[in-house]
Amino acid sequence: MARILTNVDVKIVNRTRANGNPFAELLHTWVEDGQQRNALSRVPWPVDDTPHNRAFQIAAFKTRQARA
């Protein structure tokens, strides 16, 4: 059965590790079966918080969730 995800959004926050290396946290939020869900992922490089990058990350998230 396919998962139905609505109100999918992502918040992109760039951070710096204690050793000075940059990374980005991606906070995904969505509604599934009427319940609010959250997922936090990290990538080892900075990601600019632009509409294009948010749209790309949302599309990638939906693709990953469709496979699950």
mmCIF file of the N, C-alpha and C atoms, coordinates in Angstrom:
data_MODEL
# 
_entry.id   MODEL 
# 
loop_
_atom_site.group_PDB 
_atom_site.id 
_atom_site.type_symbol 
_atom_site.label_atom_id 
_atom_site.label_alt_id 
_atom_site.label_comp_id 
_atom_site.label_asym_id 
_atom_site.label_entity_id 
_atom_site.label_seq_id 
_atom_site.pdbx_PDB_ins_code 
_atom_site.Cartn_x 
_atom_site.Cartn_y 
_atom_site.Cartn_z 
_atom_site.occupancy 
_atom_site.B_iso_or_equiv 
_atom_site.pdbx_formal_charge 
_atom_site.auth_seq_id 
_atom_site.auth_comp_id 
_atom_site.auth_asym_id 
_atom_site.auth_atom_id 
_atom_site.pdbx_PDB_model_num 
ATOM 1   N N  . MET A 1 1  ? 0.837  -1.178 0.000  1.00 0.00 ? 1  MET A N  1 
ATOM 2   C CA . MET A 1 1  ? 0.000  0.000  0.000  1.00 0.00 ? 1  MET A CA 1 
ATOM 3   C C  . MET A 1 1  ? 0.890  1.253  0.000  1.00 0.00 ? 1  MET A C  1 
ATOM 4   N N  . ALA A 1 2  ? 0.546  2.192  -0.845 1.00 0.00 ? 2  ALA A N  1 
ATOM 5   C CA . ALA A 1 2  ? 1.335  3.415  -0.965 1.00 0.00 ? 2  ALA A CA 1 
ATOM 6   C C  . ALA A 1 2  ? 1.114  4.328  0.239  1.00 0.00 ? 2  ALA A C  1 
ATOM 7   N N  . ARG A 1 3  ? 2.170  4.968  0.645  1.00 0.00 ? 3  ARG A N  1 
ATOM 8   C CA . ARG A 1 3  ? 2.075  5.935  1.738  1.00 0.00 ? 3  ARG A CA 1 
ATOM 9   C C  . ARG A 1 3  ? 1.596  7.257  1.163  1.00 0.00 ? 3  ARG A C  1 
ATOM 10  N N  . ILE A 1 4  ? 0.654  7.893  1.831  1.00 0.00 ? 4  ILE A N  1 
ATOM 11  C CA . ILE A 1 4  ? 0.139  9.186  1.397  1.00 0.00 ? 4  ILE A CA 1 
ATOM 12  C C  . ILE A 1 4  ? 0.681  10.248 2.342  1.00 0.00 ? 4  ILE A C  1 
ATOM 13  N N  . LEU A 1 5  ? 1.573  11.083 1.811  1.00 0.00 ? 5  LEU A N  1 
ATOM 14  C CA . LEU A 1 5  ? 2.205  12.139 2.592  1.00 0.00 ? 5  LEU A CA 1 
ATOM 15  C C  . LEU A 1 5  ? 1.642  13.479 2.136  1.00 0.00 ? 5  LEU A C  1 
ATOM 16  N N  . THR A 1 6  ? 1.209  14.300 3.075  1.00 0.00 ? 6  THR A N  1 
ATOM 17  C CA . THR A 1 6  ? 0.714  15.628 2.745  1.00 0.00 ? 6  THR A CA 1 
ATOM 18  C C  . THR A 1 6  ? 1.485  16.660 3.569  1.00 0.00 ? 6  THR A C  1 
ATOM 19  N N  . ASN A 1 7  ? 1.401  17.907 3.165  1.00 0.00 ? 7  ASN A N  1 
ATOM 20  C CA . ASN A 1 7  ? 2.047  19.026 3.868  1.00 0.00 ? 7  ASN A CA 1 
ATOM 21  C C  . ASN A 1 7  ? 3.529  18.770 4.102  1.00 0.00 ? 7  ASN A C  1 
ATOM 22  N N  . VAL A 1 8  ? 4.210  18.215 3.108  1.00 0.00 ? 8  VAL A N  1 
ATOM 23  C CA . VAL A 1 8  ? 5.642  17.927 3.234  1.00 0.00 ? 8  VAL A CA 1 
ATOM 24  C C  . VAL A 1 8  ? 6.416  19.240 3.158  1.00 0.00 ? 8  VAL A C  1 
ATOM 25  N N  . ASP A 1 9  ? 7.331  19.438 4.101  1.00 0.00 ? 9  ASP A N  1 
ATOM 26  C CA . ASP A 1 9  ? 8.158  20.634 4.136  1.00 0.00 ? 9  ASP A CA 1 
ATOM 27  C C  . ASP A 1 9  ? 9.535  20.256 4.675  1.00 0.00 ? 9  ASP A C  1 
ATOM 28  N N  . VAL A 1 10 ? 10.500 21.115 4.425  1.00 0.00 ? 10 VAL A N  1 
ATOM 29  C CA . VAL A 1 10 ? 11.854 20.894 4.947  1.00 0.00 ? 10 VAL A CA 1 
ATOM 30  C C  . VAL A 1 10 ? 12.401 22.233 5.425  1.00 0.00 ? 10 VAL A C  1 
ATOM 31  N N  . LYS A 1 11 ? 13.079 22.175 6.544  1.00 0.00 ? 11 LYS A N  1 
ATOM 32  C CA . LYS A 1 11 ? 13.788 23.348 7.069  1.00 0.00 ? 11 LYS A CA 1 
ATOM 33  C C  . LYS A 1 11 ? 15.267 23.015 7.004  1.00 0.00 ? 11 LYS A C  1 
ATOM 34  N N  . ILE A 1 12 ? 16.053 23.893 6.376  1.00 0.00 ? 12 ILE A N  1 
ATOM 35  C CA . ILE A 1 12 ? 17.483 23.671 6.195  1.00 0.00 ? 12 ILE A CA 1 
ATOM 36  C C  . ILE A 1 12 ? 18.241 24.615 7.119  1.00 0.00 ? 12 ILE A C  1 
ATOM 37  N N  . VAL A 1 13 ? 19.103 24.033 7.974  1.00 0.00 ? 13 VAL A N  1 
ATOM 38  C CA . VAL A 1 13 ? 19.886 24.825 8.918  1.00 0.00 ? 13 VAL A CA 1 
ATOM 39  C C  . VAL A 1 13 ? 21.348 24.418 8.791  1.00 0.00 ? 13 VAL A C  1 
ATOM 40  N N  . ASN A 1 14 ? 22.202 25.383 8.465  1.00 0.00 ? 14 ASN A N  1 
ATOM 41  C CA . ASN A 1 14 ? 23.638 25.117 8.402  1.00 0.00 ? 14 ASN A CA 1 
ATOM 42  C C  . ASN A 1 14 ? 24.238 25.268 9.795  1.00 0.00 ? 14 ASN A C  1 
ATOM 43  N N  . ARG A 1 15 ? 25.119 24.345 10.123 1.00 0.00 ? 15 ARG A N  1 
ATOM 44  C CA . ARG A 1 15 ? 25.769 24.351 11.431 1.00 0.00 ? 15 ARG A CA 1 
ATOM 45  C C  . ARG A 1 15 ? 27.266 24.106 11.250 1.00 0.00 ? 15 ARG A C  1 
ATOM 46  N N  . THR A 1 16 ? 28.007 24.236 12.343 1.00 0.00 ? 16 THR A N  1 
ATOM 47  C CA . THR A 1 16 ? 29.440 23.979 12.338 1.00 0.00 ? 16 THR A CA 1 
ATOM 48  C C  . THR A 1 16 ? 29.781 23.045 13.497 1.00 0.00 ? 16 THR A C  1 
ATOM 49  N N  . ARG A 1 17 ? 30.560 22.023 13.192 1.00 0.00 ? 17 ARG A N  1 
ATOM 50  C CA . ARG A 1 17 ? 31.008 21.092 14.237 1.00 0.00 ? 17 ARG A CA 1 
ATOM 51  C C  . ARG A 1 17 ? 32.043 21.771 15.128 1.00 0.00 ? 17 ARG A C  1 
ATOM 52  N N  . ALA A 1 18 ? 32.346 21.141 16.242 1.00 0.00 ? 18 ALA A N  1 
ATOM 53  C CA . ALA A 1 18 ? 33.332 21.691 17.175 1.00 0.00 ? 18 ALA A CA 1 
ATOM 54  C C  . ALA A 1 18 ? 34.703 21.838 16.520 1.00 0.00 ? 18 ALA A C  1 
ATOM 55  N N  . ASN A 1 19 ? 35.014 20.968 15.543 1.00 0.00 ? 19 ASN A N  1 
ATOM 56  C CA . ASN A 1 19 ? 36.311 21.054 14.861 1.00 0.00 ? 19 ASN A CA 1 
ATOM 57  C C  . ASN A 1 19 ? 36.313 22.072 13.719 1.00 0.00 ? 19 ASN A C  1 
ATOM 58  N N  . GLY A 1 20 ? 35.178 22.768 13.507 1.00 0.00 ? 20 GLY A N  1 
ATOM 59  C CA . GLY A 1 20 ? 35.098 23.800 12.489 1.00 0.00 ? 20 GLY A CA 1 
ATOM 60  C C  . GLY A 1 20 ? 34.527 23.353 11.152 1.00 0.00 ? 20 GLY A C  1 
ATOM 61  N N  . ASN A 1 21 ? 34.265 22.060 10.979 1.00 0.00 ? 21 ASN A N  1 
ATOM 62  C CA . ASN A 1 21 ? 33.718 21.569 9.716  1.00 0.00 ? 21 ASN A CA 1 
ATOM 63  C C  . ASN A 1 21 ? 32.228 21.903 9.610  1.00 0.00 ? 21 ASN A C  1 
ATOM 64  N N  . PRO A 1 22 ? 31.797 22.405 8.465  1.00 0.00 ? 22 PRO A N  1 
ATOM 65  C CA . PRO A 1 22 ? 30.376 22.726 8.293  1.00 0.00 ? 22 PRO A CA 1 
ATOM 66  C C  . PRO A 1 22 ? 29.555 21.479 7.966  1.00 0.00 ? 22 PRO A C  1 
ATOM 67  N N  . PHE A 1 23 ? 28.266 21.532 8.293  1.00 0.00 ? 23 PHE A N  1 
ATOM 68  C CA . PHE A 1 23 ? 27.309 20.499 7.893  1.00 0.00 ? 23 PHE A CA 1 
ATOM 69  C C  . PHE A 1 23 ? 25.930 21.139 7.897  1.00 0.00 ? 23 PHE A C  1 
ATOM 70  N N  . ALA A 1 24 ? 24.952 20.446 7.356  1.00 0.00 ? 24 ALA A N  1 
ATOM 71  C CA . ALA A 1 24 ? 23.584 20.970 7.307  1.00 0.00 ? 24 ALA A CA 1 
ATOM 72  C C  . ALA A 1 24 ? 22.635 19.962 7.937  1.00 0.00 ? 24 ALA A C  1 
ATOM 73  N N  . GLU A 1 25 ? 21.671 20.473 8.670  1.00 0.00 ? 25 GLU A N  1 
ATOM 74  C CA . GLU A 1 25 ? 20.587 19.651 9.210  1.00 0.00 ? 25 GLU A CA 1 
ATOM 75  C C  . GLU A 1 25 ? 19.343 19.919 8.379  1.00 0.00 ? 25 GLU A C  1 
ATOM 76  N N  . LEU A 1 26 ? 18.647 18.848 8.009  1.00 0.00 ? 26 LEU A N  1 
ATOM 77  C CA . LEU A 1 26 ? 17.427 18.939 7.229  1.00 0.00 ? 26 LEU A CA 1 
ATOM 78  C C  . LEU A 1 26 ? 16.295 18.393 8.095  1.00 0.00 ? 26 LEU A C  1 
ATOM 79  N N  . LEU A 1 27 ? 15.393 19.265 8.517  1.00 0.00 ? 27 LEU A N  1 
ATOM 80  C CA . LEU A 1 27 ? 14.254 18.836 9.328  1.00 0.00 ? 27 LEU A CA 1 
ATOM 81  C C  . LEU A 1 27 ? 13.044 18.700 8.410  1.00 0.00 ? 27 LEU A C  1 
ATOM 82  N N  . HIS A 1 28 ? 12.675 17.459 8.130  1.00 0.00 ? 28 HIS A N  1 
ATOM 83  C CA . HIS A 1 28 ? 11.518 17.178 7.285  1.00 0.00 ? 28 HIS A CA 1 
ATOM 84  C C  . HIS A 1 28 ? 10.286 17.057 8.167  1.00 0.00 ? 28 HIS A C  1 
ATOM 85  N N  . THR A 1 29 ? 9.196  17.675 7.769  1.00 0.00 ? 29 THR A N  1 
ATOM 86  C CA . THR A 1 29 ? 7.918  17.541 8.462  1.00 0.00 ? 29 THR A CA 1 
ATOM 87  C C  . THR A 1 29 ? 6.854  17.170 7.430  1.00 0.00 ? 29 THR A C  1 
ATOM 88  N N  . TRP A 1 30 ? 5.907  16.324 7.843  1.00 0.00 ? 30 TRP A N  1 
ATOM 89  C CA . TRP A 1 30 ? 4.823  15.937 6.953  1.00 0.00 ? 30 TRP A CA 1 
ATOM 90  C C  . TRP A 1 30 ? 3.676  15.376 7.778  1.00 0.00 ? 30 TRP A C  1 
ATOM 91  N N  . VAL A 1 31 ? 2.540  15.199 7.132  1.00 0.00 ? 31 VAL A N  1 
ATOM 92  C CA . VAL A 1 31 ? 1.372  14.595 7.764  1.00 0.00 ? 31 VAL A CA 1 
ATOM 93  C C  . VAL A 1 31 ? 1.105  13.274 7.053  1.00 0.00 ? 31 VAL A C  1 
ATOM 94  N N  . GLU A 1 32 ? 0.967  12.221 7.849  1.00 0.00 ? 32 GLU A N  1 
ATOM 95  C CA . GLU A 1 32 ? 0.688  10.884 7.315  1.00 0.00 ? 32 GLU A CA 1 
ATOM 96  C C  . GLU A 1 32 ? -0.400 10.257 8.175  1.00 0.00 ? 32 GLU A C  1 
ATOM 97  N N  . ASP A 1 33 ? -1.475 9.848  7.542  1.00 0.00 ? 33 ASP A N  1 
ATOM 98  C CA . ASP A 1 33 ? -2.632 9.264  8.258  1.00 0.00 ? 33 ASP A CA 1 
ATOM 99  C C  . ASP A 1 33 ? -3.147 10.195 9.345  1.00 0.00 ? 33 ASP A C  1 
ATOM 100 N N  . GLY A 1 34 ? -3.127 11.491 9.079  1.00 0.00 ? 34 GLY A N  1 
ATOM 101 C CA . GLY A 1 34 ? -3.643 12.469 10.025 1.00 0.00 ? 34 GLY A CA 1 
ATOM 102 C C  . GLY A 1 34 ? -2.708 12.802 11.174 1.00 0.00 ? 34 GLY A C  1 
ATOM 103 N N  . GLN A 1 35 ? -1.519 12.229 11.194 1.00 0.00 ? 35 GLN A N  1 
ATOM 104 C CA . GLN A 1 35 ? -0.573 12.485 12.280 1.00 0.00 ? 35 GLN A CA 1 
ATOM 105 C C  . GLN A 1 35 ? 0.638  13.259 11.758 1.00 0.00 ? 35 GLN A C  1 
ATOM 106 N N  . GLN A 1 36 ? 1.051  14.251 12.531 1.00 0.00 ? 36 GLN A N  1 
ATOM 107 C CA . GLN A 1 36 ? 2.241  15.040 12.188 1.00 0.00 ? 36 GLN A CA 1 
ATOM 108 C C  . GLN A 1 36 ? 3.482  14.180 12.422 1.00 0.00 ? 36 GLN A C  1 
ATOM 109 N N  . ARG A 1 37 ? 4.369  14.143 11.449 1.00 0.00 ? 37 ARG A N  1 
ATOM 110 C CA . ARG A 1 37 ? 5.605  13.358 11.548 1.00 0.00 ? 37 ARG A CA 1 
ATOM 111 C C  . ARG A 1 37 ? 6.803  14.270 11.321 1.00 0.00 ? 37 ARG A C  1 
ATOM 112 N N  . ASN A 1 38 ? 7.955  13.873 11.860 1.00 0.00 ? 38 ASN A N  1 
ATOM 113 C CA . ASN A 1 38 ? 9.202  14.627 11.714 1.00 0.00 ? 38 ASN A CA 1 
ATOM 114 C C  . ASN A 1 38 ? 10.343 13.660 11.463 1.00 0.00 ? 38 ASN A C  1 
ATOM 115 N N  . ALA A 1 39 ? 11.339 14.131 10.721 1.00 0.00 ? 39 ALA A N  1 
ATOM 116 C CA . ALA A 1 39 ? 12.566 13.361 10.527 1.00 0.00 ? 39 ALA A CA 1 
ATOM 117 C C  . ALA A 1 39 ? 13.720 14.352 10.397 1.00 0.00 ? 39 ALA A C  1 
ATOM 118 N N  . LEU A 1 40 ? 14.811 14.061 11.067 1.00 0.00 ? 40 LEU A N  1 
ATOM 119 C CA . LEU A 1 40 ? 15.997 14.906 11.006 1.00 0.00 ? 40 LEU A CA 1 
ATOM 120 C C  . LEU A 1 40 ? 17.092 14.136 10.291 1.00 0.00 ? 40 LEU A C  1 
ATOM 121 N N  . SER A 1 41 ? 17.691 14.769 9.286  1.00 0.00 ? 41 SER A N  1 
ATOM 122 C CA . SER A 1 41 ? 18.836 14.155 8.621  1.00 0.00 ? 41 SER A CA 1 
ATOM 123 C C  . SER A 1 41 ? 19.947 15.184 8.528  1.00 0.00 ? 41 SER A C  1 
ATOM 124 N N  . ARG A 1 42 ? 21.155 14.674 8.401  1.00 0.00 ? 42 ARG A N  1 
ATOM 125 C CA . ARG A 1 42 ? 22.324 15.551 8.328  1.00 0.00 ? 42 ARG A CA 1 
ATOM 126 C C  . ARG A 1 42 ? 23.143 15.185 7.102  1.00 0.00 ? 42 ARG A C  1 
ATOM 127 N N  . VAL A 1 43 ? 23.704 16.201 6.469  1.00 0.00 ? 43 VAL A N  1 
ATOM 128 C CA . VAL A 1 43 ? 24.622 15.992 5.358  1.00 0.00 ? 43 VAL A CA 1 
ATOM 129 C C  . VAL A 1 43 ? 25.924 16.699 5.699  1.00 0.00 ? 43 VAL A C  1 
ATOM 130 N N  . PRO A 1 44 ? 27.066 16.138 5.300  1.00 0.00 ? 44 PRO A N  1 
ATOM 131 C CA . PRO A 1 44 ? 28.366 16.697 5.718  1.00 0.00 ? 44 PRO A CA 1 
ATOM 132 C C  . PRO A 1 44 ? 28.844 17.879 4.880  1.00 0.00 ? 44 PRO A C  1 
ATOM 133 N N  . TRP A 1 45 ? 27.932 18.680 4.377  1.00 0.00 ? 45 TRP A N  1 
ATOM 134 C CA . TRP A 1 45 ? 28.289 19.881 3.630  1.00 0.00 ? 45 TRP A CA 1 
ATOM 135 C C  . TRP A 1 45 ? 27.202 20.924 3.855  1.00 0.00 ? 45 TRP A C  1 
ATOM 136 N N  . PRO A 1 46 ? 27.510 22.194 3.690  1.00 0.00 ? 46 PRO A N  1 
ATOM 137 C CA . PRO A 1 46 ? 26.479 23.233 3.851  1.00 0.00 ? 46 PRO A CA 1 
ATOM 138 C C  . PRO A 1 46 ? 25.508 23.213 2.665  1.00 0.00 ? 46 PRO A C  1 
ATOM 139 N N  . VAL A 1 47 ? 24.246 23.536 2.933  1.00 0.00 ? 47 VAL A N  1 
ATOM 140 C CA . VAL A 1 47 ? 23.209 23.606 1.906  1.00 0.00 ? 47 VAL A CA 1 
ATOM 141 C C  . VAL A 1 47 ? 22.527 24.959 2.046  1.00 0.00 ? 47 VAL A C  1 
ATOM 142 N N  . ASP A 1 48 ? 22.545 25.752 0.981  1.00 0.00 ? 48 ASP A N  1 
ATOM 143 C CA . ASP A 1 48 ? 21.871 27.051 1.019  1.00 0.00 ? 48 ASP A CA 1 
ATOM 144 C C  . ASP A 1 48 ? 20.370 26.855 1.119  1.00 0.00 ? 48 ASP A C  1 
ATOM 145 N N  . ASP A 1 49 ? 19.716 27.639 1.959  1.00 0.00 ? 49 ASP A N  1 
ATOM 146 C CA . ASP A 1 49 ? 18.268 27.549 2.147  1.00 0.00 ? 49 ASP A CA 1 
ATOM 147 C C  . ASP A 1 49 ? 17.584 28.422 1.098  1.00 0.00 ? 49 ASP A C  1 
ATOM 148 N N  . THR A 1 50 ? 17.448 27.874 -0.110 1.00 0.00 ? 50 THR A N  1 
ATOM 149 C CA . THR A 1 50 ? 16.804 28.577 -1.216 1.00 0.00 ? 50 THR A CA 1 
ATOM 150 C C  . THR A 1 50 ? 15.549 27.799 -1.615 1.00 0.00 ? 50 THR A C  1 
ATOM 151 N N  . PRO A 1 51 ? 14.607 28.429 -2.288 1.00 0.00 ? 51 PRO A N  1 
ATOM 152 C CA . PRO A 1 51 ? 13.420 27.691 -2.743 1.00 0.00 ? 51 PRO A CA 1 
ATOM 153 C C  . PRO A 1 51 ? 13.783 26.484 -3.618 1.00 0.00 ? 51 PRO A C  1 
ATOM 154 N N  . HIS A 1 52 ? 14.805 26.628 -4.459 1.00 0.00 ? 52 HIS A N  1 
ATOM 155 C CA . HIS A 1 52 ? 15.224 25.511 -5.314 1.00 0.00 ? 52 HIS A CA 1 
ATOM 156 C C  . HIS A 1 52 ? 15.730 24.337 -4.473 1.00 0.00 ? 52 HIS A C  1 
ATOM 157 N N  . ASN A 1 53 ? 16.599 24.613 -3.510 1.00 0.00 ? 53 ASN A N  1 
ATOM 158 C CA . ASN A 1 53 ? 17.138 23.538 -2.672 1.00 0.00 ? 53 ASN A CA 1 
ATOM 159 C C  . ASN A 1 53 ? 16.052 22.894 -1.819 1.00 0.00 ? 53 ASN A C  1 
ATOM 160 N N  . ARG A 1 54 ? 15.120 23.694 -1.297 1.00 0.00 ? 54 ARG A N  1 
ATOM 161 C CA . ARG A 1 54 ? 14.017 23.113 -0.520 1.00 0.00 ? 54 ARG A CA 1 
ATOM 162 C C  . ARG A 1 54 ? 13.170 22.196 -1.399 1.00 0.00 ? 54 ARG A C  1 
ATOM 163 N N  . ALA A 1 55 ? 12.857 22.639 -2.623 1.00 0.00 ? 55 ALA A N  1 
ATOM 164 C CA . ALA A 1 55 ? 12.058 21.817 -3.536 1.00 0.00 ? 55 ALA A CA 1 
ATOM 165 C C  . ALA A 1 55 ? 12.793 20.519 -3.878 1.00 0.00 ? 55 ALA A C  1 
ATOM 166 N N  . PHE A 1 56 ? 14.099 20.610 -4.104 1.00 0.00 ? 56 PHE A N  1 
ATOM 167 C CA . PHE A 1 56 ? 14.891 19.417 -4.404 1.00 0.00 ? 56 PHE A CA 1 
ATOM 168 C C  . PHE A 1 56 ? 14.885 18.445 -3.226 1.00 0.00 ? 56 PHE A C  1 
ATOM 169 N N  . GLN A 1 57 ? 15.102 18.957 -2.014 1.00 0.00 ? 57 GLN A N  1 
ATOM 170 C CA . GLN A 1 57 ? 15.134 18.094 -0.833 1.00 0.00 ? 57 GLN A CA 1 
ATOM 171 C C  . GLN A 1 57 ? 13.770 17.454 -0.566 1.00 0.00 ? 57 GLN A C  1 
ATOM 172 N N  . ILE A 1 58 ? 12.685 18.189 -0.803 1.00 0.00 ? 58 ILE A N  1 
ATOM 173 C CA . ILE A 1 58 ? 11.338 17.633 -0.622 1.00 0.00 ? 58 ILE A CA 1 
ATOM 174 C C  . ILE A 1 58 ? 11.100 16.520 -1.640 1.00 0.00 ? 58 ILE A C  1 
ATOM 175 N N  . ALA A 1 59 ? 11.477 16.743 -2.904 1.00 0.00 ? 59 ALA A N  1 
ATOM 176 C CA . ALA A 1 59 ? 11.300 15.713 -3.932 1.00 0.00 ? 59 ALA A CA 1 
ATOM 177 C C  . ALA A 1 59 ? 12.126 14.473 -3.615 1.00 0.00 ? 59 ALA A C  1 
ATOM 178 N N  . ALA A 1 60 ? 13.365 14.662 -3.165 1.00 0.00 ? 60 ALA A N  1 
ATOM 179 C CA . ALA A 1 60 ? 14.210 13.524 -2.800 1.00 0.00 ? 60 ALA A CA 1 
ATOM 180 C C  . ALA A 1 60 ? 13.619 12.765 -1.614 1.00 0.00 ? 60 ALA A C  1 
ATOM 181 N N  . PHE A 1 61 ? 13.075 13.494 -0.631 1.00 0.00 ? 61 PHE A N  1 
ATOM 182 C CA . PHE A 1 61 ? 12.464 12.860 0.531  1.00 0.00 ? 61 PHE A CA 1 
ATOM 183 C C  . PHE A 1 61 ? 11.254 12.022 0.110  1.00 0.00 ? 61 PHE A C  1 
ATOM 184 N N  . LYS A 1 62 ? 10.395 12.578 -0.752 1.00 0.00 ? 62 LYS A N  1 
ATOM 185 C CA . LYS A 1 62 ? 9.217  11.838 -1.212 1.00 0.00 ? 62 LYS A CA 1 
ATOM 186 C C  . LYS A 1 62 ? 9.621  10.579 -1.967 1.00 0.00 ? 62 LYS A C  1 
ATOM 187 N N  . THR A 1 63 ? 10.695 10.661 -2.760 1.00 0.00 ? 63 THR A N  1 
ATOM 188 C CA . THR A 1 63 ? 11.183 9.487  -3.502 1.00 0.00 ? 63 THR A CA 1 
ATOM 189 C C  . THR A 1 63 ? 11.660 8.421  -2.529 1.00 0.00 ? 63 THR A C  1 
ATOM 190 N N  . ARG A 1 64 ? 12.428 8.819  -1.503 1.00 0.00 ? 64 ARG A N  1 
ATOM 191 C CA . ARG A 1 64 ? 12.908 7.841  -0.515 1.00 0.00 ? 64 ARG A CA 1 
ATOM 192 C C  . ARG A 1 64 ? 11.745 7.208  0.243  1.00 0.00 ? 64 ARG A C  1 
ATOM 193 N N  . GLN A 1 65 ? 10.743 7.997  0.610  1.00 0.00 ? 65 GLN A N  1 
ATOM 194 C CA . GLN A 1 65 ? 9.626  7.468  1.367  1.00 0.00 ? 65 GLN A CA 1 
ATOM 195 C C  . GLN A 1 65 ? 8.752  6.546  0.518  1.00 0.00 ? 65 GLN A C  1 
ATOM 196 N N  . ALA A 1 66 ? 8.683  6.787  -0.777 1.00 0.00 ? 66 ALA A N  1 
ATOM 197 C CA . ALA A 1 66 ? 7.900  5.918  -1.675 1.00 0.00 ? 66 ALA A CA 1 
ATOM 198 C C  . ALA A 1 66 ? 8.519  4.530  -1.751 1.00 0.00 ? 66 ALA A C  1 
ATOM 199 N N  . ARG A 1 67 ? 9.846  4.441  -1.578 1.00 0.00 ? 67 ARG A N  1 
ATOM 200 C CA . ARG A 1 67 ? 10.530 3.143  -1.618 1.00 0.00 ? 67 ARG A CA 1 
ATOM 201 C C  . ARG A 1 67 ? 10.384 2.379  -0.310 1.00 0.00 ? 67 ARG A C  1 
ATOM 202 N N  . ALA A 1 68 ? 10.107 3.080  0.781  1.00 0.00 ? 68 ALA A N  1 
ATOM 203 C CA . ALA A 1 68 ? 10.062 2.438  2.106  1.00 0.00 ? 68 ALA A CA 1 
ATOM 204 C C  . ALA A 1 68 ? 8.813  1.595  2.282  1.00 0.00 ? 68 ALA A C  1 
# 
